[in-house]
Amino acid sequence: MKSILNRISSEIIEKKSLFINYTIPIRSLDHFKQEYQAIKKEHPDANHHCYAYIIGSKQEHQKYYDDGEPSRTAGFPMLEVLLKQDLTDILTVTVRYFGGTKLGAGGLVRAYSKSVSNTLQEAKFSFLKVYQIVEVTIDFDHIGSIEHFLHNDYTLIHTSYDEQVHYHVELIEKDVKRFSSWVQDQTKGSASISILRTIKRYE
């Protein structure tokens, strides 16, 4: 899954109608509302302010809005462009200034799709990675077989000591199962391993 690094924009003209597209990385519904209202305020005289957005690591929040254009001729094709490029945490808004000539349903679909596609040609992408912070608890007699590798081969965040040794390790989500098996092999099955939290970030 990927998003874009920065806000980008482009313009196209179709039969004298001006289409201005803004495509923006967002992280929440509140962020979407803020960005969309800012664009509407920037273009108060535009005839339409159509949008599509996708939010979530599994693209679970999706919405489009035609803003007065015929149903599914504006926001929906904009959303399809985002989905075809496997994007998330992204908002795209196309502002239209009507030029006096109707484009028809097919022409509108092509124009709104093109407005997004053109903008994305200038995009720099960032990719979503999911990490988990894992706590590993072992007895002191296993330090020698564990600690050196944690320091050198993994991201060791924190170490604490009481009756046992506790390590907090950051792992890519897909590596957790393999890491857990390795720790249990090194400690003859005596280690305690638990997931403390999940972190998602773009890189």
C-alpha positions as CSV (number, residue, x, y, z in Angstrom):
1,M,0.0,0.0,0.0
2,K,1.3,3.5,-0.8
3,S,0.5,7.2,-0.5
4,I,2.1,10.3,-1.8
5,L,4.7,12.4,-0.1
6,N,3.4,15.9,-0.8
7,R,0.4,17.9,-2.0
8,I,0.4,18.2,-5.8
9,S,-1.8,19.8,-8.4
10,S,-2.4,20.2,-12.1
11,E,-4.8,21.8,-14.6
12,I,-6.5,20.7,-17.8
13,I,-9.0,22.4,-20.1
14,E,-11.7,20.4,-21.8
15,K,-14.1,22.3,-24.2
16,K,-13.3,25.5,-22.4
17,S,-14.1,24.1,-18.9
18,L,-11.1,24.4,-16.5
19,F,-10.4,21.4,-14.3
20,I,-8.0,22.1,-11.4
21,N,-7.0,19.0,-9.4
22,Y,-5.4,18.9,-6.0
23,T,-4.2,15.6,-4.6
24,I,-3.1,15.5,-1.0
25,P,-1.8,13.0,1.5
26,I,-4.2,12.7,4.5
27,R,-4.4,10.6,7.6
28,S,-7.9,11.1,9.0
29,L,-11.4,12.2,8.3
30,D,-10.8,15.4,10.1
31,H,-7.8,16.0,7.9
32,F,-10.0,15.4,4.8
33,K,-12.6,17.9,6.0
34,Q,-9.9,20.6,6.7
35,E,-8.3,20.2,3.3
36,Y,-11.6,20.1,1.4
37,Q,-13.0,23.2,3.0
38,A,-9.7,25.0,2.3
39,I,-10.0,24.2,-1.4
40,K,-13.7,25.3,-1.5
41,K,-12.7,28.6,0.2
42,E,-9.9,29.0,-2.4
43,H,-12.3,28.5,-5.3
44,P,-15.7,30.0,-4.1
45,D,-16.8,30.7,-7.7
46,A,-16.2,27.2,-9.1
47,N,-19.2,25.3,-10.4
48,H,-18.2,22.0,-8.8
49,H,-15.8,20.8,-6.1
50,C,-15.7,17.0,-6.6
51,Y,-13.6,14.7,-4.5
52,A,-12.6,11.1,-3.7
53,Y,-10.6,9.9,-0.8
54,I,-9.3,6.6,0.6
55,I,-8.1,6.2,4.2
56,G,-6.7,3.2,6.1
57,S,-4.0,0.6,5.7
58,K,-6.6,-1.7,4.1
59,Q,-8.3,1.1,2.2
60,E,-11.3,0.6,4.5
61,H,-12.6,4.2,4.3
62,Q,-13.6,5.2,0.8
63,K,-15.9,8.0,-0.4
64,Y,-16.6,10.0,-3.5
65,Y,-18.7,13.1,-4.2
66,D,-20.0,14.4,-7.5
67,D,-21.1,17.8,-6.2
68,G,-23.9,18.3,-8.7
69,E,-22.4,16.6,-11.7
70,P,-24.4,13.6,-13.1
71,S,-24.2,10.6,-10.8
72,R,-20.9,8.7,-11.0
73,T,-19.4,11.0,-13.7
74,A,-16.9,12.9,-11.4
75,G,-16.1,11.6,-7.9
76,F,-16.4,7.9,-8.8
77,P,-14.0,7.9,-11.8
78,M,-11.6,9.9,-9.6
79,L,-11.8,7.2,-6.9
80,E,-11.2,4.5,-9.5
81,V,-7.9,6.2,-10.5
82,L,-6.7,6.1,-6.9
83,L,-7.8,2.4,-6.5
84,K,-6.0,1.3,-9.7
85,Q,-2.8,2.8,-8.4
86,D,-3.2,1.0,-5.0
87,L,-3.2,4.3,-3.1
88,T,-4.5,5.0,0.4
89,D,-4.4,7.9,2.9
90,I,-5.1,10.2,0.0
91,L,-7.6,12.9,-1.0
92,T,-8.1,14.1,-4.6
93,V,-10.3,17.2,-5.3
94,T,-11.1,18.5,-8.8
95,V,-12.5,21.9,-9.1
96,R,-14.4,22.7,-12.3
97,Y,-15.1,26.1,-13.8
98,F,-17.8,25.5,-16.5
99,G,-16.8,26.8,-19.9
100,G,-20.2,26.9,-21.5
101,T,-20.1,23.6,-23.4
102,K,-21.6,20.4,-21.9
103,L,-19.3,17.4,-22.1
104,G,-21.8,14.6,-21.7
105,A,-21.5,11.8,-19.3
106,G,-18.6,10.1,-21.1
107,G,-16.7,13.4,-21.5
108,L,-17.1,14.1,-17.8
109,V,-15.8,10.7,-16.8
110,R,-12.7,11.2,-19.0
111,A,-12.1,14.7,-17.9
112,Y,-12.3,14.0,-14.2
113,S,-10.2,10.8,-14.5
114,K,-7.6,12.7,-16.5
115,S,-7.4,15.5,-14.0
116,V,-6.3,13.0,-11.3
117,S,-4.1,10.9,-13.6
118,N,-2.2,14.0,-14.8
119,T,-1.5,15.1,-11.2
120,L,-0.3,11.7,-10.1
121,Q,2.3,11.7,-12.9
122,E,4.1,14.3,-10.8
123,A,3.8,12.3,-7.5
124,K,6.5,11.0,-5.3
125,F,5.3,8.0,-3.4
126,S,5.8,6.7,0.1
127,F,5.0,3.1,1.1
128,L,3.1,2.0,4.2
129,K,5.0,-0.3,6.5
130,V,3.5,-2.0,9.6
131,Y,5.8,-2.6,12.5
132,Q,5.1,-4.3,15.9
133,I,6.8,-3.6,19.2
134,V,7.4,-7.0,20.8
135,E,8.4,-7.7,24.4
136,V,10.7,-10.6,24.9
137,T,11.2,-11.9,28.4
138,I,13.9,-14.4,29.1
139,D,15.9,-15.9,32.1
140,F,19.3,-14.5,32.7
141,D,21.1,-17.7,31.6
142,H,19.9,-17.1,28.0
143,I,21.3,-13.6,27.7
144,G,24.4,-14.8,25.9
145,S,22.5,-16.5,23.1
146,I,20.0,-13.6,22.6
147,E,21.4,-10.2,23.4
148,H,24.2,-10.0,20.9
149,F,21.8,-10.8,18.0
150,L,19.2,-8.3,19.2
151,H,21.8,-5.5,19.2
152,N,23.2,-6.4,15.8
153,D,20.4,-7.8,13.8
154,Y,17.2,-6.1,15.1
155,T,16.0,-2.7,16.4
156,L,16.3,-3.0,20.1
157,I,14.4,-0.2,21.7
158,H,14.6,-0.9,25.4
159,T,16.1,-3.3,27.9
160,S,15.1,-3.7,31.6
161,Y,16.0,-6.1,34.4
162,D,14.2,-7.6,37.4
163,E,14.0,-11.3,38.1
164,Q,14.2,-11.7,34.3
165,V,15.4,-9.7,31.3
166,H,12.9,-7.8,29.2
167,Y,13.6,-6.6,25.7
168,H,11.4,-4.4,23.6
169,V,12.2,-5.0,19.9
170,E,10.7,-3.3,16.8
171,L,9.9,-5.7,14.0
172,I,8.3,-5.5,10.6
173,E,5.0,-7.2,11.1
174,K,5.6,-10.1,8.7
175,D,8.9,-11.0,10.5
176,V,7.3,-11.5,14.0
177,K,6.4,-15.2,13.6
178,R,9.9,-16.0,12.4
179,F,11.5,-14.0,15.1
180,S,9.4,-15.6,17.8
181,S,10.4,-19.1,16.6
182,W,14.1,-18.1,16.6
183,V,13.8,-16.8,20.2
184,Q,12.1,-20.0,21.4
185,D,14.8,-22.1,19.7
186,Q,17.5,-20.1,21.5
187,T,15.8,-20.3,24.9
188,K,14.5,-23.9,24.6
189,G,11.0,-22.7,24.6
190,S,11.2,-20.8,27.9
191,A,10.9,-17.2,26.6
192,S,7.7,-15.2,26.9
193,I,6.8,-13.1,23.8
194,S,4.0,-10.6,23.6
195,I,3.0,-7.8,21.1
196,L,2.8,-4.4,22.9
197,R,1.6,-2.2,20.0
198,T,1.4,-1.8,16.3
199,I,3.0,1.2,14.5
200,K,2.2,2.2,10.9
201,R,4.3,4.6,9.0
202,Y,5.2,5.7,5.5
203,E,8.7,5.3,4.3
